């Protein structure tokens, strides 16, 4: 017998749901992404309102989410310890020394995602042969200090680990033995040459995966996934493809929501006879821009919200400016974002005591109907 299928776009402010009933008819729902007075999760609540409380009647749920994107934009990820080869403690701070504004005399370096760094005595040569064995005692000391400080997420980036990951694997094993919840090794996150790219990606993964895992577990539990309820739960990755919920990682989730928008834009445009398209997607927290000229454009090294990473993803330009971006007066001028009022309390015009936002300006200017 046919069952329900759901497609969900969970944004920072609104969650949109399309459901296909067992009889083939399409139904839709739109909810605030956060409304703690009425429900725990917008996606689950929308699915429940459309299909009822019977999770056994659901065949699949496919979801794009900006949970990771917004955590990155608003710097609300996990606290991270970085373990790096001795002598390279400041490598990710130095980065590639790329200067987007070549003649700017006041250079503002991007905010680092890791809270502390520990240099570990170990070294491989360019062929992957061991020059200096891994100092396991130094690894344990660094991890102990981090645990005492309340850090539960660790990123590991050692020289030439893409050729020989033994040292990273051993350090990761020690971290798991000591109870760290998230361990991201660079040879798993980005198994390619160049330590900066590998290290950046491992840090992003360690920073975002705990936030993402909590959300995925919350949705899976609510849908009774694999427990006689919903049969399949998939998430959209940054590269535009779907993956099983259990394999969804922070490094693959940066553009989860926007990537779904690109695929949807292309399919809609092609159905209307167009193959040269510009996409502009302004949400509550961020705005995403992309274009399409016959083939999907993907990047393998990119920067999102001032954070470098190396993972395949749709070529989308994201800025922390949406309808819910908070307006403030700082450093002698009016500024917009990157903080967002989100769905709760939301903009001031939601009448929940929220701050002044772009949406409120549009209401005051008559661009939005106050009713």
C-alpha positions in Angstrom: 0.0 0.0 0.0 1.1 3.5 -0.7 2.4 5.7 2.2 3.1 9.3 2.8 6.2 11.0 1.5 7.5 14.3 2.8 9.9 17.0 1.5 11.0 19.6 4.1 12.9 22.8 3.9 13.8 23.8 7.4 15.1 27.4 7.5 16.2 29.5 10.4 12.9 31.3 10.6 10.3 29.3 8.6 9.9 25.6 7.8 8.1 24.6 4.6 6.7 21.1 4.1 5.3 19.4 1.0 3.6 16.1 1.5 2.3 13.5 -0.9 -0.7 11.6 0.4 -1.1 7.9 -0.2 -3.7 8.8 -2.8 -1.1 10.9 -4.7 -2.5 14.4 -3.8 0.0 17.1 -2.6 -0.6 19.1 0.6 1.6 21.8 2.1 2.3 23.4 5.5 4.3 26.4 6.7 5.4 26.9 10.3 7.8 29.0 12.3 11.0 27.1 12.7 10.9 27.7 16.5 7.8 28.1 18.5 8.5 26.5 21.8 5.2 27.3 23.3 3.4 25.1 20.8 5.9 22.4 19.5 9.4 21.1 19.9 10.3 20.9 16.2 8.7 22.6 13.2 9.5 19.8 10.7 8.0 17.1 12.9 5.0 19.2 13.9 4.3 20.0 10.2 4.5 16.3 9.3 2.2 15.4 12.2 -0.4 18.0 11.2 -0.5 16.7 7.7 -0.4 13.0 8.3 -1.7 12.6 11.8 0.1 10.9 14.6 0.7 7.6 12.8 4.4 7.5 11.9 3.9 4.0 10.5 2.2 5.6 7.5 5.3 7.4 6.4 7.6 5.9 3.8 10.2 8.7 3.6 11.2 12.2 4.7 13.7 14.1 2.7 15.0 17.3 4.4 17.2 20.3 3.6 18.1 22.2 6.7 20.0 25.4 7.5 20.7 24.3 11.1 24.5 24.0 10.3 24.5 27.1 8.1 23.0 29.3 10.8 25.1 27.9 13.5 28.2 28.9 11.4 26.8 32.3 10.6 25.9 33.1 14.2 29.0 31.2 15.6 26.9 28.9 17.8 28.7 25.6 17.2 30.5 23.3 19.7 33.6 24.2 21.6 36.6 22.7 19.8 40.1 21.6 20.6 42.5 21.4 17.7 45.4 18.9 17.8 48.1 19.8 15.3 51.7 18.7 14.5 54.2 20.4 16.7 55.4 23.7 15.2 52.2 24.4 13.3 50.0 25.7 16.1 49.2 29.0 14.3 48.9 27.5 10.8 45.1 27.9 10.5 45.3 31.4 11.9 47.9 32.3 9.2 45.9 30.3 6.6 46.8 30.9 2.9 47.5 34.6 3.4 44.9 35.4 0.8 43.8 39.0 1.0 40.4 39.6 -0.6 40.9 43.4 -0.1 44.4 43.8 -1.3 44.8 47.5 -0.4 43.0 47.4 3.0 45.5 48.6 5.6 43.3 47.3 8.5 43.1 43.5 7.9 40.5 41.7 9.9 41.3 38.0 10.2 38.3 35.7 10.3 37.2 34.4 13.7 38.7 31.0 14.4 36.2 28.2 15.2 38.5 26.3 17.6 38.8 27.5 21.2 42.2 26.1 21.9 45.1 24.4 20.1 47.6 21.9 21.3 50.8 21.1 19.4 51.6 17.3 19.4 55.1 16.0 18.8 54.8 13.8 15.7 56.0 14.1 12.1 55.8 12.3 8.8 57.9 13.0 5.8 56.4 13.9 2.4 56.2 10.2 1.5 54.3 9.3 4.6 57.2 7.7 6.4 57.5 8.3 10.2 60.2 10.8 11.2 58.9 11.4 14.7 56.7 8.9 16.4 53.4 10.1 17.9 53.8 11.3 21.5 50.7 9.6 23.0 51.4 11.2 26.4 51.2 14.7 24.9 47.9 13.8 23.3 46.4 12.6 26.6 47.6 15.7 28.4 46.1 18.0 25.9 42.8 16.1 25.9 42.7 16.0 29.7 43.1 19.7 29.9 40.4 20.3 27.3 38.0 17.9 29.1 38.6 19.8 32.4 37.7 23.0 30.5 34.4 21.5 29.3 35.4 20.9 25.7 33.9 17.7 24.2 34.8 18.1 20.5 38.2 17.7 19.0 39.7 18.2 15.5 43.0 16.5 14.5 45.2 17.7 11.7 48.7 16.2 11.3 51.2 16.8 8.5 50.9 14.4 5.5 48.1 12.4 7.2 46.4 12.1 3.8 49.3 9.7 2.9 49.6 7.9 6.2 46.7 8.4 8.7 48.1 6.2 11.4 49.0 9.0 13.8 45.6 10.7 13.3 43.8 7.4 13.8 45.7 6.7 17.1 45.0 10.2 18.4 41.3 9.8 17.4 41.2 6.5 19.2 42.6 8.0 22.4 40.1 10.9 22.2 37.2 8.5 21.9 38.6 6.4 24.8 38.6 9.5 26.9 35.0 10.2 26.2 35.0 13.0 23.6 31.7 13.1 21.8 32.9 14.4 18.5 36.3 13.4 16.9 37.0 14.8 13.4 40.3 13.7 11.8 41.5 15.6 8.8 42.1 12.4 6.7 38.4 11.6 7.1 37.1 15.1 6.6 39.2 15.9 3.5 41.7 13.2 2.5 43.7 15.5 0.2 47.1 17.2 0.1 47.6 20.6 1.9 47.3 20.8 5.6 45.5 24.1 5.7 42.5 22.8 3.7 42.4 19.5 5.6 42.7 21.3 9.0 40.0 23.9 8.2 37.6 21.2 7.1 38.2 19.0 10.2 37.6 22.0 12.5 34.4 22.9 10.7 33.2 19.2 11.0 34.1 19.2 14.8 32.4 22.5 15.3 29.1 21.7 13.5 28.6 17.9 13.8 27.4 17.9 17.5 24.8 20.6 16.7 23.7 18.6 13.6 23.6 15.3 15.4 21.4 16.6 18.1 18.9 17.8 15.5 19.0 14.6 13.4 18.5 12.5 16.5 15.6 14.6 17.6 13.8 14.2 14.3 14.6 10.5 14.0 13.3 9.8 17.5 10.1 11.8 16.8 9.5 9.9 13.6 10.3 6.5 15.2 12.9 5.9 12.5 13.7 2.3 12.3 11.4 1.4 15.2 8.4 0.6 13.2 7.7 4.2 12.2 9.1 6.2 9.3 11.0 3.9 7.0 13.6 6.4 5.6 15.0 9.7 6.6 17.3 11.6 4.2 19.1 14.9 4.3 20.3 17.1 1.5 24.1 17.6 1.4 25.9 20.7 0.3 26.8 19.1 -3.0 23.1 18.7 -4.0 22.8 15.0 -3.2 20.8 13.2 -0.5 22.4 11.0 2.2 21.0 8.8 5.0 20.5 10.6 8.3 23.1 8.4 10.0 25.8 9.5 7.6 25.0 13.3 7.7 28.1 15.2 8.9 28.8 18.8 9.7 31.2 19.3 6.8 28.5 18.2 4.3 25.7 20.3 5.8 26.9 23.9 5.4 24.7 24.5 2.3 22.1 21.8 2.9 19.1 24.1 2.7 20.4 26.4 -0.1 21.6 23.4 -2.2 18.0 22.1 -2.3 16.9 25.5 -3.5 19.4 25.3 -6.4 18.2 21.9 -7.5 14.6 23.1 -7.2 15.3 26.3 -9.2 17.0 24.3 -12.0 14.2 21.7 -12.3 11.5 24.4 -12.3 13.3 26.6 -14.7 14.0 23.7 -17.1 10.3 22.7 -17.0 9.5 26.2 -18.1 12.0 26.1 -20.9 14.9 28.1 -19.4 18.4 26.9 -18.8 20.2 30.1 -17.9 19.1 31.1 -14.4 20.0 33.3 -11.5 18.8 32.2 -8.0 18.2 34.7 -5.2 16.9 33.1 -2.0 16.4 35.5 0.9 15.4 33.8 4.1 15.1 35.0 7.7 18.8 34.5 8.6 20.8 34.4 5.4 20.6 35.3 1.7 21.9 32.9 -1.0 22.7 33.7 -4.6 23.6 31.2 -7.4 23.4 30.8 -11.1 23.0 28.0 -13.6 24.0 27.9 -17.3 23.3 24.3 -18.3 25.4 22.5 -15.6 25.5 22.6 -11.8 28.4 24.7 -10.6 30.3 23.1 -7.7 33.2 24.3 -5.6 35.7 22.1 -3.8 37.4 24.9 -1.9 35.2 27.6 -0.6 34.6 30.1 2.1 31.3 30.5 3.9 30.8 33.2 6.6 34.5 33.8 6.8 35.3 30.1 7.3 37.5 28.2 4.8 36.7 24.6 4.0 37.4 22.0 1.4 34.4 19.8 0.5 32.3 19.4 -2.6 29.4 21.8 -2.5 27.1 23.8 -4.7 28.7 27.2 -5.8 26.5 29.5 -3.7 27.3 32.9 -2.2 25.8 33.2 1.3 25.7 36.4 3.3 24.3 36.8 6.8 21.5 39.1 5.8 17.9 38.1 5.9 14.5 39.3 6.9 15.2 38.6 10.6 18.7 40.1 10.7 19.0 42.4 13.7 19.6 46.1 13.3 22.0 47.8 15.7 24.2 50.8 16.2 27.8 49.8 16.8 31.2 51.3 16.2 29.7 54.6 15.0 27.3 53.3 12.4 24.1 51.4 11.8 24.8 47.7 11.1 22.7 44.7 9.9 23.4 41.2 11.3 25.0 38.8 11.4 22.8 38.0 14.4 19.2 37.0 13.6 16.0 37.3 15.6 15.1 33.9 14.2 11.6 32.6 14.6 11.4 33.1 18.4 11.1 35.8 19.4 11.4 36.9 15.8 11.2 40.5 14.5 9.6 43.2 16.7 6.4 43.1 14.6 5.8 39.5 15.7 4.9 41.1 19.1 6.9 38.6 21.1 9.4 41.3 22.4 11.9 40.7 19.6 14.5 43.2 18.4 14.3 45.6 15.5 15.0 43.8 12.2 15.0 44.2 8.4 11.4 42.9 8.4 10.3 45.7 10.8 11.8 48.3 8.5 9.8 46.9 5.6 6.6 47.1 7.7 7.3 50.7 8.6 8.1 51.6 5.0 4.8 50.1 3.8 6.5 47.3 1.8 4.8 44.7 4.0 1.1 44.7 5.0 1.0 45.1 8.8 -2.2 43.0 8.9 
